[in-house]
Amino acid sequence: MDVEGRFIQVSRACRDVWGYDRKELAGTRYIDLVHEDDKDLTLEAASRIMSGEAMRNFENRYRCKDGSVVPILWSARWDPDENVMFCLARDATEKKQAEEQVLAYSQKIINSLESITDGFFILDNEWRV
C-alpha cells in the first residue's frame, strides 16, 4: 500500500478471500473495505506501522465483494525508503471458529459445575485436594 493507504499490488489470493480481482483492488483505499466497527482501530494500527512499528497478528474484519465479512489477521511493516507498507493478510475464519468452540465448551463446563447441588472437589495425581 502507498502512503495514502491505496493498494499498489496484491496477490491472486485476494480473489479467493475477498472476491476481488487484483485489478479491482489496485488503487482502492484499504480502509474502504474495513468493517465499519473496525475502522478506528485499523487507522490507529496503520499510523503506528507508518511510524516504524512492525505489526504482527493485528486482526480486523473486511467486507468482501459479495457483502460478506471475513476476519483477517495482518502482519505489516512500513518501508520508509520505498514509502510503502508491506502486508501479509491471512483469513482468520478458522481461528475465530476455533476460539468460539473453546469459549462455548468452557461455558458448558462452567454451567455444568454451577448446576451441581452437591459438593465436589478435584484431586491431583497424588490425591491432594
MMTF fields as JSON, N, C-alpha, C and O atoms, coordinates in Angstrom:
{
  "mmtfVersion": "1.0.0",
  "mmtfProducer": "UNKNOWN",
  "numBonds": 515,
  "numAtoms": 516,
  "numGroups": 129,
  "numChains": 1,
  "numModels": 1,
  "chainsPerModel": [1],
  "groupsPerChain": [129],
  "chainIdList": ["A"],
  "bondAtomList": [4, 2, 8, 6, 12, 10, 16, 14, 20, 18, 24, 22, 28, 26, 32, 30, 36, 34, 40, 38, 44, 42, 48, 46, 52, 50, 56, 54, 60, 58, 64, 62, 68, 66, 72, 70, 76, 74, 80, 78, 84, 82, 88, 86, 92, 90, 96, 94, 100, 98, 104, 102, 108, 106, 112, 110, 116, 114, 120, 118, 124, 122, 128, 126, 132, 130, 136, 134, 140, 138, 144, 142, 148, 146, 152, 150, 156, 154, 160, 158, 164, 162, 168, 166, 172, 170, 176, 174, 180, 178, 184, 182, 188, 186, 192, 190, 196, 194, 200, 198, 204, 202, 208, 206, 212, 210, 216, 214, 220, 218, 224, 222, 228, 226, 232, 230, 236, 234, 240, 238, 244, 242, 248, 246, 252, 250, 256, 254, 260, 258, 264, 262, 268, 266, 272, 270, 276, 274, 280, 278, 284, 282, 288, 286, 292, 290, 296, 294, 300, 298, 304, 302, 308, 306, 312, 310, 316, 314, 320, 318, 324, 322, 328, 326, 332, 330, 336, 334, 340, 338, 344, 342, 348, 346, 352, 350, 356, 354, 360, 358, 364, 362, 368, 366, 372, 370, 376, 374, 380, 378, 384, 382, 388, 386, 392, 390, 396, 394, 400, 398, 404, 402, 408, 406, 412, 410, 416, 414, 420, 418, 424, 422, 428, 426, 432, 430, 436, 434, 440, 438, 444, 442, 448, 446, 452, 450, 456, 454, 460, 458, 464, 462, 468, 466, 472, 470, 476, 474, 480, 478, 484, 482, 488, 486, 492, 490, 496, 494, 500, 498, 504, 502, 508, 506, 512, 510],
  "bondOrderList": [1, 1, 1, 1, 1, 1, 1, 1, 1, 1, 1, 1, 1, 1, 1, 1, 1, 1, 1, 1, 1, 1, 1, 1, 1, 1, 1, 1, 1, 1, 1, 1, 1, 1, 1, 1, 1, 1, 1, 1, 1, 1, 1, 1, 1, 1, 1, 1, 1, 1, 1, 1, 1, 1, 1, 1, 1, 1, 1, 1, 1, 1, 1, 1, 1, 1, 1, 1, 1, 1, 1, 1, 1, 1, 1, 1, 1, 1, 1, 1, 1, 1, 1, 1, 1, 1, 1, 1, 1, 1, 1, 1, 1, 1, 1, 1, 1, 1, 1, 1, 1, 1, 1, 1, 1, 1, 1, 1, 1, 1, 1, 1, 1, 1, 1, 1, 1, 1, 1, 1, 1, 1, 1, 1, 1, 1, 1, 1],
  "groupList": [{"groupName": "MET", "atomNameList": ["N", "CA", "C", "O"], "elementList": ["N", "C", "C", "O"], "formalChargeList": [0, 0, 0, 0], "bondAtomList": [1, 0, 2, 1, 3, 2], "bondOrderList": [1, 1, 2], "singleLetterCode": "M", "chemCompType": "L-PEPTIDE LINKING"}, {"groupName": "ASP", "atomNameList": ["N", "CA", "C", "O"], "elementList": ["N", "C", "C", "O"], "formalChargeList": [0, 0, 0, 0], "bondAtomList": [1, 0, 2, 1, 3, 2], "bondOrderList": [1, 1, 2], "singleLetterCode": "D", "chemCompType": "L-PEPTIDE LINKING"}, {"groupName": "VAL", "atomNameList": ["N", "CA", "C", "O"], "elementList": ["N", "C", "C", "O"], "formalChargeList": [0, 0, 0, 0], "bondAtomList": [1, 0, 2, 1, 3, 2], "bondOrderList": [1, 1, 2], "singleLetterCode": "V", "chemCompType": "L-PEPTIDE LINKING"}, {"groupName": "GLU", "atomNameList": ["N", "CA", "C", "O"], "elementList": ["N", "C", "C", "O"], "formalChargeList": [0, 0, 0, 0], "bondAtomList": [1, 0, 2, 1, 3, 2], "bondOrderList": [1, 1, 2], "singleLetterCode": "E", "chemCompType": "L-PEPTIDE LINKING"}, {"groupName": "GLY", "atomNameList": ["N", "CA", "C", "O"], "elementList": ["N", "C", "C", "O"], "formalChargeList": [0, 0, 0, 0], "bondAtomList": [1, 0, 2, 1, 3, 2], "bondOrderList": [1, 1, 2], "singleLetterCode": "G", "chemCompType": "PEPTIDE LINKING"}, {"groupName": "ARG", "atomNameList": ["N", "CA", "C", "O"], "elementList": ["N", "C", "C", "O"], "formalChargeList": [0, 0, 0, 0], "bondAtomList": [1, 0, 2, 1, 3, 2], "bondOrderList": [1, 1, 2], "singleLetterCode": "R", "chemCompType": "L-PEPTIDE LINKING"}, {"groupName": "PHE", "atomNameList": ["N", "CA", "C", "O"], "elementList": ["N", "C", "C", "O"], "formalChargeList": [0, 0, 0, 0], "bondAtomList": [1, 0, 2, 1, 3, 2], "bondOrderList": [1, 1, 2], "singleLetterCode": "F", "chemCompType": "L-PEPTIDE LINKING"}, {"groupName": "ILE", "atomNameList": ["N", "CA", "C", "O"], "elementList": ["N", "C", "C", "O"], "formalChargeList": [0, 0, 0, 0], "bondAtomList": [1, 0, 2, 1, 3, 2], "bondOrderList": [1, 1, 2], "singleLetterCode": "I", "chemCompType": "L-PEPTIDE LINKING"}, {"groupName": "GLN", "atomNameList": ["N", "CA", "C", "O"], "elementList": ["N", "C", "C", "O"], "formalChargeList": [0, 0, 0, 0], "bondAtomList": [1, 0, 2, 1, 3, 2], "bondOrderList": [1, 1, 2], "singleLetterCode": "Q", "chemCompType": "L-PEPTIDE LINKING"}, {"groupName": "SER", "atomNameList": ["N", "CA", "C", "O"], "elementList": ["N", "C", "C", "O"], "formalChargeList": [0, 0, 0, 0], "bondAtomList": [1, 0, 2, 1, 3, 2], "bondOrderList": [1, 1, 2], "singleLetterCode": "S", "chemCompType": "L-PEPTIDE LINKING"}, {"groupName": "ALA", "atomNameList": ["N", "CA", "C", "O"], "elementList": ["N", "C", "C", "O"], "formalChargeList": [0, 0, 0, 0], "bondAtomList": [1, 0, 2, 1, 3, 2], "bondOrderList": [1, 1, 2], "singleLetterCode": "A", "chemCompType": "L-PEPTIDE LINKING"}, {"groupName": "CYS", "atomNameList": ["N", "CA", "C", "O"], "elementList": ["N", "C", "C", "O"], "formalChargeList": [0, 0, 0, 0], "bondAtomList": [1, 0, 2, 1, 3, 2], "bondOrderList": [1, 1, 2], "singleLetterCode": "C", "chemCompType": "L-PEPTIDE LINKING"}, {"groupName": "TRP", "atomNameList": ["N", "CA", "C", "O"], "elementList": ["N", "C", "C", "O"], "formalChargeList": [0, 0, 0, 0], "bondAtomList": [1, 0, 2, 1, 3, 2], "bondOrderList": [1, 1, 2], "singleLetterCode": "W", "chemCompType": "L-PEPTIDE LINKING"}, {"groupName": "TYR", "atomNameList": ["N", "CA", "C", "O"], "elementList": ["N", "C", "C", "O"], "formalChargeList": [0, 0, 0, 0], "bondAtomList": [1, 0, 2, 1, 3, 2], "bondOrderList": [1, 1, 2], "singleLetterCode": "Y", "chemCompType": "L-PEPTIDE LINKING"}, {"groupName": "LYS", "atomNameList": ["N", "CA", "C", "O"], "elementList": ["N", "C", "C", "O"], "formalChargeList": [0, 0, 0, 0], "bondAtomList": [1, 0, 2, 1, 3, 2], "bondOrderList": [1, 1, 2], "singleLetterCode": "K", "chemCompType": "L-PEPTIDE LINKING"}, {"groupName": "LEU", "atomNameList": ["N", "CA", "C", "O"], "elementList": ["N", "C", "C", "O"], "formalChargeList": [0, 0, 0, 0], "bondAtomList": [1, 0, 2, 1, 3, 2], "bondOrderList": [1, 1, 2], "singleLetterCode": "L", "chemCompType": "L-PEPTIDE LINKING"}, {"groupName": "THR", "atomNameList": ["N", "CA", "C", "O"], "elementList": ["N", "C", "C", "O"], "formalChargeList": [0, 0, 0, 0], "bondAtomList": [1, 0, 2, 1, 3, 2], "bondOrderList": [1, 1, 2], "singleLetterCode": "T", "chemCompType": "L-PEPTIDE LINKING"}, {"groupName": "HIS", "atomNameList": ["N", "CA", "C", "O"], "elementList": ["N", "C", "C", "O"], "formalChargeList": [0, 0, 0, 0], "bondAtomList": [1, 0, 2, 1, 3, 2], "bondOrderList": [1, 1, 2], "singleLetterCode": "H", "chemCompType": "L-PEPTIDE LINKING"}, {"groupName": "ASN", "atomNameList": ["N", "CA", "C", "O"], "elementList": ["N", "C", "C", "O"], "formalChargeList": [0, 0, 0, 0], "bondAtomList": [1, 0, 2, 1, 3, 2], "bondOrderList": [1, 1, 2], "singleLetterCode": "N", "chemCompType": "L-PEPTIDE LINKING"}, {"groupName": "PRO", "atomNameList": ["N", "CA", "C", "O"], "elementList": ["N", "C", "C", "O"], "formalChargeList": [0, 0, 0, 0], "bondAtomList": [1, 0, 2, 1, 3, 2], "bondOrderList": [1, 1, 2], "singleLetterCode": "P", "chemCompType": "L-PEPTIDE LINKING"}],
  "groupTypeList": [0, 1, 2, 3, 4, 5, 6, 7, 8, 2, 9, 5, 10, 11, 5, 1, 2, 12, 4, 13, 1, 5, 14, 3, 15, 10, 4, 16, 5, 13, 7, 1, 15, 2, 17, 3, 1, 1, 14, 1, 15, 16, 15, 3, 10, 10, 9, 5, 7, 0, 9, 4, 3, 10, 0, 5, 18, 6, 3, 18, 5, 13, 5, 11, 14, 1, 4, 9, 2, 2, 19, 7, 15, 12, 9, 10, 5, 12, 1, 19, 1, 3, 18, 2, 0, 6, 11, 15, 10, 5, 1, 10, 16, 3, 14, 14, 8, 10, 3, 3, 8, 2, 15, 10, 13, 9, 8, 14, 7, 7, 18, 9, 15, 3, 9, 7, 16, 1, 4, 6, 6, 7, 15, 1, 18, 3, 12, 5, 2],
  "groupIdList": [1, 2, 3, 4, 5, 6, 7, 8, 9, 10, 11, 12, 13, 14, 15, 16, 17, 18, 19, 20, 21, 22, 23, 24, 25, 26, 27, 28, 29, 30, 31, 32, 33, 34, 35, 36, 37, 38, 39, 40, 41, 42, 43, 44, 45, 46, 47, 48, 49, 50, 51, 52, 53, 54, 55, 56, 57, 58, 59, 60, 61, 62, 63, 64, 65, 66, 67, 68, 69, 70, 71, 72, 73, 74, 75, 76, 77, 78, 79, 80, 81, 82, 83, 84, 85, 86, 87, 88, 89, 90, 91, 92, 93, 94, 95, 96, 97, 98, 99, 100, 101, 102, 103, 104, 105, 106, 107, 108, 109, 110, 111, 112, 113, 114, 115, 116, 117, 118, 119, 120, 121, 122, 123, 124, 125, 126, 127, 128, 129],
  "secStructList": [7, 7, 6, 6, 1, 5, 7, 1, 7, 7, 7, 6, 2, 2, 2, 2, 2, 2, 7, 7, 7, 2, 2, 2, 2, 6, 6, 7, 5, 4, 4, 4, 6, 5, 7, 4, 4, 4, 2, 2, 2, 2, 2, 2, 2, 2, 2, 2, 2, 2, 6, 6, 7, 7, 3, 3, 3, 3, 3, 3, 3, 3, 3, 7, 6, 6, 1, 7, 3, 3, 3, 3, 3, 3, 3, 3, 3, 3, 3, 6, 6, 6, 6, 3, 3, 3, 3, 3, 3, 3, 3, 7, 2, 2, 2, 2, 2, 2, 2, 2, 2, 2, 2, 2, 2, 2, 2, 2, 2, 2, 2, 2, 2, 2, 2, 7, 7, 1, 7, 7, 7, 7, 7, 7, 6, 6, 1, 7, 7],
  "xCoordList": [0.843, 0.0, 0.884, 1.995, 0.361, 1.121, 0.826, 0.083, 1.406, 1.277, -0.172, -0.536, -0.985, -2.395, -3.291, -4.512, -2.679, -3.456, -4.131, -5.151, -3.583, -4.139, -3.319, -2.092, -4.046, -3.36, -2.553, -3.066, -1.292, -0.428, -0.388, -0.532, -0.191, -0.087, -0.632, -0.377, -1.375, -1.931, -1.741, -1.548, -1.797, -1.655, -3.006, -4.055, -2.948, -4.169, -5.059, -6.261, -4.485, -5.254, -6.374, -7.344, -6.261, -7.317, -8.649, -9.706, -8.594, -9.825, -10.466, -11.686, -9.641, -10.166, -10.781, -11.802, -10.162, -10.614, -11.674, -12.718, -11.42, -12.322, -13.235, -14.229, -12.918, -13.746, -13.392, -14.006, -12.412, -11.998, -10.833, -9.917, -10.876, -9.761, -8.646, -8.901, -7.428, -6.267, -6.429, -6.093, -6.936, -7.104, -8.15, -8.034, -9.168, -10.201, -9.647, -10.075, -8.699, -8.154, -7.076, -6.868, -6.394, -5.327, -5.91, -6.86, -5.33, -5.784, -6.892, -7.237, -7.462, -8.517, -7.906, -6.856, -8.553, -8.091, -8.488, -9.643, -7.529, -7.8, -8.905, -9.709, -8.949, -9.914, -11.347, -12.271, -11.546, -12.883, -13.433, -14.641, -12.568, -13.007, -13.124, -13.679, -12.61, -12.63, -14.051, -14.751, -14.457, -15.759, -15.871, -14.913, -17.022, -17.237, -16.794, -16.183, -17.094, -16.759, -15.26, -14.813, -14.481, -13.036, -12.195, -10.967, -12.826, -12.071, -11.155, -9.995, -11.637, -10.802, -9.576, -8.458, -9.791, -8.69, -7.693, -6.482, -8.203, -7.35, -6.533, -5.345, -7.149, -6.421, -5.333, -4.246, -5.631, -4.629, -3.457, -2.3, -3.747, -2.687, -1.851, -0.625, -2.496, -1.766, -0.846, 0.274, -1.309, -0.485, 0.755, 1.855, 0.571, 1.705, 2.689, 3.902, 2.176, 3.034, 3.837, 5.039, 3.163, 3.837, 4.846, 5.711, 4.723, 5.702, 6.911, 7.844, 6.89, 8.039, 7.831, 8.733, 6.67, 6.403, 5.964, 5.006, 6.665, 6.231, 5.019, 5.016, 4.011, 2.774, 2.597, 2.683, 2.35, 2.089, 0.775, 0.454, 0.031, -1.214, -2.24, -2.924, -2.339, -3.403, -4.639, -4.559, -5.767, -6.976, -8.049, -8.299, -8.675, -9.847, -10.747, -10.452, -11.842, -12.785, -12.877, -12.885, -12.945, -13.04, -14.357, -14.856, -14.906, -16.105, -15.687, -14.858, -16.265, -15.955, -16.834, -17.792, -16.502, -17.233, -18.703, -19.575, -18.984, -20.364, -21.118, -22.268, -20.48, -21.132, -20.867, -21.173, -20.308, -19.998, -18.804, -18.106, -18.591, -17.498, -16.581, -17.043, -15.274, -14.29, -13.269, -12.783, -12.943, -11.892, -10.524, -10.252, -9.669, -8.341, -7.294, -7.448, -6.233, -5.096, -3.935, -3.524, -3.402, -2.394, -1.04, -0.938, -0.013, 1.341, 1.769, 1.56, 2.376, 2.72, 3.923, 4.215, 4.604, 5.705, 5.798, 5.453, 6.269, 6.428, 7.862, 8.794, 8.047, 9.376, 9.544, 8.995, 10.299, 10.438, 11.212, 11.02, 12.075, 12.831, 11.933, 12.054, 11.036, 10.116, 8.82, 8.065, 8.568, 7.333, 6.101, 5.088, 6.208, 5.108, 4.989, 5.935, 3.802, 3.548, 3.459, 2.661, 4.285, 4.228, 3.366, 3.575, 2.401, 1.441, 1.27, 1.365, 1.019, 0.632, -0.701, -0.802, -1.717, -3.059, -3.457, -3.259, -4.019, -4.486, -5.95, -6.372, -6.708, -8.098, -8.11, -7.525, -8.771, -8.785, -10.1, -10.412, -10.868, -12.167, -12.026, -12.75, -11.112, -10.946, -10.472, -10.902, -9.601, -9.122, -10.289, -10.411, -11.145, -12.292, -13.264, -13.815, -13.476, -14.37, -13.827, -14.583, -12.521, -11.901, -12.032, -12.32, -11.824, -11.973, -13.402, -13.62, -14.371, -15.777, -16.105, -16.876, -15.526, -15.757, -15.168, -15.793, -13.968, -13.341, -14.183, -14.402, -14.652, -15.479, -16.784, -17.204, -17.421, -18.673, -18.445, -19.256, -17.354, -17.035, -16.759, -17.227, -16.007, -15.711, -16.994, -17.169, -17.885, -19.144, -19.984, -20.677, -19.928, -20.672, -20.153, -20.94, -18.848, -18.253, -18.665, -19.048, -18.583, -18.965, -20.427, -20.762, -21.292, -22.717, -22.948, -23.767, -22.229, -22.372, -21.93, -22.62, -20.789, -20.288, -21.193, -21.399, -21.73, -22.61, -23.956, -24.639, -24.352, -25.649, -25.585, -26.624, -24.398, -24.248, -24.687, -24.211, -25.6, -26.106, -25.317, -25.386, -24.569, -23.741, -22.357, -21.982, -21.61, -20.242, -19.369, -19.671, -18.315, -17.377, -15.992, -15.832, -15.003, -13.62, -12.811, -13.266, -11.62, -10.74, -9.479, -8.918, -9.033, -7.811, -6.738, -7.021, -5.496, -4.407, -3.95, -4.532, -2.905, -2.463, -1.825, -1.536, -1.603, -1.1, -2.191, -1.898, -3.418, -4.601, -4.724, -5.325, -4.157, -4.321, -5.527, -5.782, -6.273, -7.432, -6.962, -7.783],
  "yCoordList": [-1.175, 0.0, 1.232, 1.226, 2.291, 3.531, 4.364, 3.93, 5.544, 6.406, 6.852, 7.203, 6.841, 7.206, 6.005, 6.138, 4.838, 3.645, 2.988, 2.319, 3.167, 2.539, 1.299, 1.289, 0.254, -0.953, -0.651, -0.081, -1.038, -0.885, -2.197, -2.237, -3.262, -4.592, -5.595, -5.483, -6.566, -7.614, -8.968, -9.053, -10.012, -11.364, -11.876, -11.288, -12.961, -13.594, -14.119, -14.299, -14.363, -14.9, -13.95, -14.386, -12.677, -11.724, -12.121, -11.912, -12.682, -13.126, -14.266, -14.307, -15.188, -16.321, -15.875, -16.415, -14.894, -14.471, -13.377, -13.479, -12.332, -11.183, -11.157, -10.431, -11.936, -11.961, -10.895, -10.825, -10.068, -9.016, -9.49, -10.15, -9.147, -9.404, -8.423, -7.338, -8.801, -7.95, -6.559, -5.558, -6.5, -5.209, -4.338, -3.113, -4.983, -4.224, -3.549, -2.453, -4.205, -3.656, -2.606, -1.752, -2.649, -1.68, -0.271, 0.047, 0.565, 1.94, 2.124, 3.258, 1.033, 1.111, 1.393, 0.847, 2.237, 2.501, 1.31, 0.886, 0.787, -0.383, -0.096, -0.976, 1.133, 1.468, 1.377, 1.206, 1.492, 1.385, -0.037, -0.241, -1.006, -2.403, -2.864, -3.928, -2.074, -2.456, -2.311, -1.343, -3.288, -3.248, -1.954, -1.538, -1.331, -0.027, -0.017, 0.951, -1.069, -1.118, -1.236, -1.015, -1.582, -1.785, -0.647, -0.694, 0.361, 1.406, 2.209, 2.43, 2.652, 3.465, 2.688, 3.203, 1.458, 0.609, 0.35, 0.333, 0.151, -0.108, 1.123, 1.007, 2.293, 3.529, 3.794, 4.263, 3.492, 3.647, 2.697, 3.094, 1.454, 0.479, 0.919, 0.815, 1.408, 1.865, 3.03, 3.109, 3.914, 5.049, 4.578, 5.089, 3.612, 3.056, 2.367, 2.487, 1.649, 0.962, 1.988, 1.825, 3.036, 4.063, 4.871, 5.551, 4.785, 5.43, 4.542, 4.93, 3.344, 2.452, 1.211, 0.379, 1.064, -0.119, -1.281, -1.158, -2.401, -3.601, -4.168, -4.256, -4.546, -5.043, -6.506, -6.868, -7.329, -8.752, -9.142, -8.699, -9.973, -10.521, -9.462, -9.581, -8.43, -7.447, -8.014, -8.497, -7.957, -8.554, -7.5, -6.652, -7.57, -6.766, -7.541, -8.678, -6.91, -7.573, -6.786, -5.555, -7.514, -6.905, -7.3, -8.41, -6.362, -6.634, -7.2, -6.621, -8.321, -8.982, -8.404, -7.68, -8.724, -8.236, -8.643, -7.884, -9.846, -10.329, -9.784, -10.156, -8.905, -8.31, -9.037, -8.51, -10.225, -10.957, -10.305, -9.47, -10.696, -10.146, -11.291, -12.363, -11.058, -12.092, -11.501, -10.389, -12.259, -11.788, -11.987, -13.024, -10.971, -11.002, -10.785, -9.921, -11.567, -11.445, -10.888, -11.482, -9.732, -8.995, -8.995, -8.999, -8.993, -8.629, -7.572, -7.735, -6.48, -5.39, -4.61, -4.58, -3.982, -3.084, -2.003, -2.217, -0.848, 0.289, 0.346, 0.184, 0.575, 0.738, 2.217, 2.681, 2.969, 4.404, 4.724, 5.788, 3.825, 4.074, 3.995, 4.8, 3.02, 2.827, 3.621, 3.82, 4.073, 4.781, 3.906, 4.366, 2.636, 1.684, 0.815, 0.661, 0.257, -0.684, -2.076, -2.322, -2.976, -4.372, -5.11, -4.998, -5.86, -6.532, -7.988, -8.352, -8.797, -10.183, -10.351, -10.126, -10.744, -10.91, -12.382, -13.036, -12.883, -14.27, -14.3, -13.547, -15.176, -15.384, -16.019, -17.083, -15.374, -15.856, -16.551, -16.717, -16.955, -17.579, -18.832, -18.986, -19.725, -20.961, -20.669, -21.333, -19.696, -19.299, -18.804, -19.183, -17.96, -17.434, -18.551, -18.558, -19.489, -20.607, -21.458, -21.885, -21.705, -22.481, -21.75, -22.374, -20.438, -19.655, -19.736, -19.863, -19.663, -19.745, -21.122, -21.225, -22.18, -23.531, -23.685, -24.285, -23.148, -23.217, -22.454, -22.93, -21.278, -20.471, -21.189, -21.214, -21.77, -22.498, -23.701, -23.967, -24.429, -25.589, -25.148, -25.78, -24.074, -23.557, -23.151, -23.428, -22.495, -22.084, -23.288, -23.266, -24.331, -25.556, -26.185, -26.637, -26.209, -26.747, -25.894, -26.421, -24.578, -23.68, -23.881, -23.961, -23.963, -24.191, -25.514, -25.593, -26.556, -27.86, -27.805, -28.318, -27.189, -27.098, -26.255, -26.583, -25.182, -24.32, -24.967, -24.565, -25.949, -26.595, -27.754, -28.291, -28.143, -29.237, -28.747, -27.723, -29.492, -29.08, -29.71, -29.232, -30.767, -31.403, -30.762, -30.087, -30.981, -30.503, -31.357, -32.526, -30.786, -31.544, -30.969, -29.84, -31.752, -31.306, -32.005, -32.974, -31.515, -32.06, -32.556, -31.872, -33.756, -34.34, -34.365, -34.612, -34.106, -34.277, -35.721, -36.543, -36.046, -37.433, -37.952, -39.144, -37.088, -37.522, -37.45, -37.441, -37.399, -37.423, -36.194, -36.255, -35.092, -33.845, -33.098, -33.095, -32.459, -31.676, -30.366, -29.542],
  "zCoordList": [0.0, 0.0, 0.0, 0.53, -0.61, -0.638, 0.616, 1.496, 0.685, 1.848, 2.078, 3.2, 1.048, 1.166, 1.477, 1.548, 1.662, 2.004, 0.825, 0.988, -0.351, -1.556, -1.91, -1.824, -2.31, -2.744, -3.995, -4.958, -3.969, -5.135, -5.896, -7.118, -5.149, -5.741, -4.737, -3.538, -5.221, -4.358, -5.022, -6.234, -4.231, -4.775, -5.279, -5.014, -5.996, -6.511, -5.394, -5.592, -4.227, -3.103, -2.679, -2.059, -2.998, -2.654, -3.272, -2.677, -4.442, -5.095, -4.299, -4.142, -3.799, -3.038, -1.711, -1.285, -1.063, 0.261, 0.177, 0.821, -0.609, -0.647, -1.862, -1.868, -2.894, -4.099, -5.121, -6.185, -4.807, -5.737, -6.584, -6.091, -7.868, -8.752, -8.417, -7.894, -8.716, -8.434, -9.044, -8.412, -10.254, -10.936, -10.238, -10.215, -9.67, -8.961, -7.708, -7.347, -7.05, -5.808, -6.031, -5.17, -7.152, -7.426, -7.376, -8.092, -6.522, -6.364, -5.352, -5.021, -4.849, -3.838, -2.477, -2.141, -1.697, -0.33, 0.552, 0.555, 1.288, 2.13, 3.138, 3.445, 3.655, 4.71, 4.205, 4.999, 2.884, 2.315, 2.403, 2.282, 2.611, 2.726, 4.18, 4.454, 5.095, 6.509, 7.059, 6.762, 7.86, 8.518, 9.322, 9.973, 9.276, 9.919, 11.391, 11.845, 12.121, 13.548, 13.812, 14.938, 12.792, 12.959, 12.378, 12.455, 11.804, 11.098, 12.012, 11.664, 13.166, 14.062, 14.529, 14.503, 14.95, 15.408, 14.273, 14.496, 13.074, 11.909, 11.539, 11.238, 11.557, 11.258, 12.296, 11.959, 13.556, 14.613, 14.379, 14.519, 14.025, 13.751, 12.555, 12.588, 11.504, 10.313, 10.655, 10.151, 11.492, 11.914, 12.669, 12.455, 13.544, 14.286, 13.348, 13.522, 12.358, 11.385, 10.587, 10.381, 10.144, 9.336, 10.162, 9.609, 11.488, 12.378, 12.623, 13.327, 12.037, 12.148, 12.99, 13.089, 13.596, 14.42, 13.529, 12.766, 13.628, 12.896, 13.625, 14.853, 12.888, 13.486, 13.094, 11.921, 14.093, 13.845, 14.499, 15.602, 13.805, 14.328, 14.707, 15.723, 13.882, 14.038, 13.353, 12.223, 14.025, 13.47, 13.247, 14.103, 12.085, 11.801, 10.844, 10.474, 10.455, 9.553, 8.254, 8.253, 7.159, 5.827, 5.178, 5.361, 4.416, 3.633, 2.279, 1.576, 1.936, 0.663, -0.442, -0.173, -1.657, -2.822, -2.763, -3.187, -2.234, -2.162, -0.945, -0.715, -0.165, 1.003, 2.311, 3.381, 2.247, 3.473, 4.177, 3.602, 5.405, 6.209, 6.603, 6.993, 6.498, 6.831, 7.802, 7.598, 8.871, 9.78, 9.127, 8.523, 9.263, 8.65, 9.723, 10.586, 9.669, 10.575, 9.766, 8.769, 10.202, 9.446, 10.129, 11.356, 9.314, 9.724, 8.71, 7.508, 9.206, 8.295, 8.807, 10.002, 7.862, 8.217, 7.153, 5.991, 7.571, 6.683, 6.196, 6.984, 4.908, 4.338, 3.994, 2.994, 4.81, 4.567, 3.292, 2.704, 2.863, 1.634, 0.402, -0.522, 0.401, -0.731, -0.545, -1.497, 0.691, 1.034, 0.793, 0.264, 1.19, 1.039, 2.288, 3.061, 2.456, 3.537, 2.926, 2.022, 3.429, 3.012, 4.026, 5.234, 3.528, 4.405, 4.007, 2.835, 5.002, 4.799, 5.512, 6.719, 4.766, 5.32, 5.233, 4.21, 6.324, 6.343, 6.77, 7.648, 6.14, 6.517, 7.9, 8.101, 8.85, 10.233, 10.591, 11.77, 9.584, 9.834, 10.691, 11.675, 10.338, 11.108, 12.528, 13.472, 12.688, 14.011, 14.864, 16.029, 14.291, 15.026, 15.392, 16.493, 14.482, 14.765, 15.905, 16.777, 15.902, 16.98, 18.31, 19.331, 18.311, 19.532, 20.06, 21.264, 19.154, 19.553, 20.13, 21.084, 19.558, 20.078, 21.474, 22.348, 21.689, 23.009, 24.023, 25.137, 23.642, 24.538, 24.871, 26.028, 23.863, 24.086, 24.996, 25.883, 24.785, 25.62, 27.059, 28.007, 27.214, 28.554, 29.272, 30.459, 28.542, 29.145, 29.527, 30.544, 28.725, 29.028, 30.329, 31.161, 30.492, 31.725, 32.923, 33.967, 32.765, 33.86, 34.226, 35.407, 33.239, 33.505, 34.219, 35.135, 33.802, 34.442, 35.895, 36.776, 36.148, 37.513, 38.397, 39.566, 37.858, 38.639, 38.923, 39.866, 38.141, 38.345, 39.342, 39.725, 39.761, 40.719, 42.095, 42.584, 42.709, 44.032, 45.166, 46.298, 44.891, 45.907, 45.891, 44.932, 46.958, 46.988, 46.076, 45.833, 45.586, 44.765, 44.967, 45.431, 44.617, 44.711, 43.649, 43.042, 43.427, 42.403, 43.09, 43.947, 42.707, 43.249, 42.182, 41.009, 42.592, 41.63, 41.657, 42.365, 40.888, 40.789, 42.091, 42.192, 43.077, 44.393, 45.445, 46.641, 45.027, 45.875, 46.772, 47.845, 46.328, 47.077, 46.536, 45.331, 47.447, 47.059, 46.455, 46.054]
}
